[in-house]
Structure formats: structure tokens, C-alpha cells
Amino acid sequence: MTKTFTIEFYQGILDGSDEFQTIADVLAHLATNHPCPVVHVAGFDYELRDIESINHGNVIRGKFAKIRHDDIPHAAAPHRPERELDLADDEGLLEKNYFQYHRGLRLLVWQANRNAASPQRFADYLSDVSGGMAQMLPVIRHDAMNKLRNGQLHIRKLDITVAAAANANNVAATDFSRSAMSLVAQSNGMPVSISLRGDGRSRDPARRFLDPLREAILDLIDSGSAQKAKVQFEDEQGGLDLVDFVADRLKSRQDVAMNGRYPDEQSMFIALERARGDHGDELRAILGN
């Protein structure tokens, strides 16, 4: 029996750590220093499990575990009484994400699991362990980013939601970027949504298009600050094209063998490597290696 899982891709960045230079350095250290630290965030315990370095240190893989101690559900079946789970006092419910991290590309290959952790929470964990500021930036499809960089495509509309960047220094100092991040700061870190429209009735390019915001949009997407980013482009013939830069993140769907209700560990790691291989050329083109 197999089940299909979604695999996502992120680029890891680490700034401000006195002890480590890269995300790979942090993970390699944890792979040789067991047990890994437990970090308590937002009511949950997080830890790395079964982390190991392979391929001569070029790949570090393992599981990122989230343990919930409160609001534990009951077990039940249709038309049968529910019952409390038999847990020890120090036990909770565990959910996990399998991952591989590739040193050369600074690439996180991540098994998505909405019941477990997000890559952002993984970055929070690594920030705590390293004493620096870790980020996991989603890898956007090459063709989508090229549309934003292509000067022949004009920007007609922009809908963007901006949240606090893990490292504000990674947001370049364009006027729009500074203003957007200032609004986030003034809202006590709450995300801020911005909608802008060019004047579709005007033939004056300065009024019809939002092209001066091109670099600021790139900065906000590249920095991981954009939770939502939809851009409508107009080509030279007047054709319109709406691009959703969150939906256009690079992803893969992979079949994994199951052991009862749970994925087979070796099959999952094979699926992670297969996902990376399936998108190898595109990943190298996007990430520059």
C-alpha cells in the first residue's frame, strides 16, 4: 500500500550566529551531538530525531518532531464509545516532518504535514539552537520569477500580504519595502495586506502600470516576507496574466510505501531524494549551482 505525499523545497539562510556559518553547519553539529535540544514554542515541544549526516557530509537528514501535551483527543470508532489515550504523564502526541538538507544548494527538501510543523517553525528551532537568525525561503518556480524580472511584462495589479521578516536586513531598502515593513512593525507584527491597481483607462505608462515596484516585490518575495503575492501582468499586446507567487512555489508529489498507518521511513527518504532529482535542473537554475 502506498500514499501520496507533498514534498516542498526551501532555501536555508543563517545570519548572526557566532558559532555557525550555515544551516548545514548547525545540522551537522546536531547530527553528532545527541540528544538534540528540545525547544518549547507556542505550547508545543520541538526536537530533531534520528538526524544523520550522509554522502560525506553533503546531506543531513532526519525528522523534525512536534509534541503536543494539551488538548489530547480521544480514540473512537463509529457507534462505539470514545476512550482516553493511555499516555504517561510526560508523554504527548507526536507529529513529524521528514527532511533532507543539501549543503551545496542550501536546499531543504521537506515533507509537508499540516498536522506537524512548518518550515518556518523549523527555522525558529534552528535559530534557538544556533543563537542566530535562520530562515527557510520557499523556492519559487523559475518561470514565475522570470515574469517578474522581465521588463517587457508590465505590472497592472498587485495584491500582497507582508509579514515580519526573520531578518529585516534581507529586505532591501526600497521605499515600498521600507513602508511595508514599517506598517508591519506599527501593527505589532501582524501581517499587512496591500492592494494596488494601475489606472486601466489611462494610456500613460506611469499611471497605467506599477512597474517601479518591481524590485520591491522581488525583495519581499525573496526575503520570505510575502505571505501572499499575486501580480497581474500585461504584455505588449495588452494580454493579461495573473501569477500567484505562493501557489507557484516548487513542489513535488511522491508515492511512499506505508507500514500500516505510518509511512515507511526508508521509502520516505527515497521519496525526498527522488523529488530533488526530478527537479534537479530547475533547482540548480533557481539557486545558482
SVG drawing of the C-alpha trace seen along z (x, -y; Angstrom):
<svg xmlns="http://www.w3.org/2000/svg" viewBox="-23 -59 56 61">
<polyline fill="none" stroke="black" stroke-width="0.4" points="0.0,0.0 1.2,-3.5 0.2,-7.0 1.0,-10.2 2.8,-13.0 3.6,-16.6 7.3,-17.5 8.3,-21.2 11.6,-23.0 13.1,-25.8 16.5,-27.6 18.1,-27.9 19.8,-31.1 21.5,-31.7 22.7,-35.1 24.1,-36.4 25.4,-33.2 28.8,-33.4 29.3,-29.7 27.9,-28.5 28.3,-29.8 25.4,-28.0 22.3,-25.9 24.3,-22.8 26.8,-23.5 24.1,-23.7 22.5,-20.4 25.9,-18.7 26.7,-19.7 23.3,-18.3 23.9,-15.0 27.0,-14.3 25.7,-15.7 22.8,-13.6 20.2,-14.0 19.2,-17.2 17.8,-20.1 14.1,-20.4 12.7,-23.8 9.3,-24.9 7.4,-27.2 3.8,-28.3 2.7,-25.5 4.5,-22.6 7.8,-20.8 10.0,-20.5 13.1,-18.4 15.1,-16.7 15.1,-13.0 17.2,-10.3 19.3,-13.1 22.3,-11.8 24.9,-13.1 25.3,-11.1 27.1,-11.5 30.3,-12.6 28.5,-15.3 26.9,-16.8 23.4,-15.8 21.9,-15.8 18.5,-14.1 16.2,-13.3 12.8,-14.0 11.5,-17.3 9.1,-16.3 6.3,-18.3 5.0,-17.0 1.6,-18.2 0.8,-17.8 -2.5,-19.7 -6.0,-19.1 -5.2,-15.4 -8.0,-13.9 -9.8,-10.7 -9.8,-7.5 -13.1,-6.3 -14.8,-4.3 -18.3,-4.9 -21.0,-3.8 -18.5,-2.9 -17.7,-4.8 -14.7,-7.1 -11.8,-6.4 -8.9,-8.3 -5.5,-7.5 -3.2,-5.7 -0.3,-8.1 2.3,-8.5 2.4,-11.8 5.4,-13.1 4.1,-11.9 2.1,-13.7 1.1,-13.3 3.9,-13.3 3.7,-14.5 6.8,-14.8 8.2,-16.0 10.9,-14.1 13.5,-16.3 16.8,-16.3 19.2,-19.3 21.7,-19.6 24.7,-21.6 25.8,-22.8 22.5,-24.2 21.5,-25.3 18.3,-23.3 15.7,-21.9 13.6,-19.1 10.6,-19.0 7.8,-16.5 4.7,-18.7 2.5,-17.6 -0.2,-20.1 -0.6,-18.3 3.1,-18.7 5.5,-21.7 6.1,-24.3 9.5,-25.1 9.2,-28.4 8.9,-26.6 11.9,-24.5 13.8,-27.8 12.7,-29.0 14.1,-25.9 17.5,-26.3 17.6,-30.0 17.2,-29.0 19.9,-26.3 22.4,-28.4 21.9,-31.7 21.4,-33.3 18.5,-34.0 17.5,-31.2 15.2,-31.4 13.6,-28.9 12.7,-30.8 10.3,-29.0 11.7,-28.1 9.6,-29.9 9.3,-28.4 11.8,-29.8 9.2,-30.8 7.2,-32.7 10.2,-34.7 11.3,-35.4 7.9,-37.0 8.6,-39.4 12.1,-40.2 11.0,-40.5 10.9,-44.2 8.6,-43.5 5.8,-42.5 4.2,-45.4 2.6,-45.2 -1.1,-46.1 -2.2,-44.9 -0.6,-43.8 -2.1,-42.0 0.5,-41.3 0.4,-40.4 3.6,-41.2 4.7,-39.7 7.7,-40.3 10.9,-39.0 13.1,-36.7 15.9,-39.1 14.8,-42.6 18.3,-43.3 17.4,-40.9 14.6,-43.3 16.4,-45.8 15.9,-49.5 13.4,-50.4 10.8,-53.0 8.0,-50.5 9.8,-47.7 10.6,-50.1 7.0,-51.4 5.5,-47.9 7.8,-46.7 7.1,-49.8 3.3,-49.1 4.0,-45.5 6.0,-47.0 3.3,-49.5 0.7,-46.7 2.7,-44.8 4.0,-42.3 0.6,-41.4 0.6,-40.7 -0.4,-43.7 -2.3,-43.3 -1.8,-45.8 -3.8,-46.0 -2.7,-48.4 -4.2,-48.9 -2.9,-50.8 -5.3,-53.1 -6.5,-50.7 -8.2,-53.6 -5.0,-55.6 -2.6,-55.2 0.1,-56.9 2.5,-54.1 3.3,-56.0 -0.3,-55.8 -1.3,-52.5 1.4,-50.3 3.1,-49.7 6.5,-48.9 8.5,-51.0 7.5,-48.4 9.2,-45.5 12.4,-45.4 10.4,-45.9 8.1,-42.9 11.2,-40.8 12.8,-41.8 9.7,-41.0 9.3,-37.6 13.0,-36.7 13.2,-37.7 10.3,-35.4 8.3,-38.4 5.5,-37.9 2.8,-35.5 0.7,-36.3 1.8,-37.8 -0.4,-38.0 0.7,-40.1 -1.3,-40.7 1.0,-41.4 0.2,-43.0 2.2,-42.2 3.0,-44.4 -0.2,-43.3 -2.4,-44.0 -2.8,-40.4 -3.3,-39.9 -1.7,-37.2 -2.3,-36.7 0.6,-35.0 0.3,-33.7 3.8,-33.6 2.8,-31.5 0.9,-28.9 3.8,-28.8 6.3,-27.5 8.2,-24.5 6.6,-21.3 6.5,-17.6 4.1,-14.7 5.6,-11.4 4.3,-8.0 5.6,-6.4 5.1,-2.9 3.1,-2.6 3.6,-0.4 0.0,-0.3 -1.0,-3.9 2.5,-5.3 4.9,-6.0 7.9,-3.6 10.9,-5.6 13.3,-4.4 10.6,-4.8 10.1,-8.4 13.7,-9.3 13.9,-7.7 10.9,-9.9 12.6,-13.0 15.7,-12.3 13.6,-11.4 11.7,-14.7 15.0,-16.6 16.2,-14.6 13.0,-15.2 13.5,-18.9 17.3,-19.0 17.9,-21.1 15.2,-23.7 16.6,-23.8 20.1,-24.4 18.9,-27.1 16.9,-28.9 19.5,-28.5 22.5,-29.2 24.5,-26.0"/>
</svg>
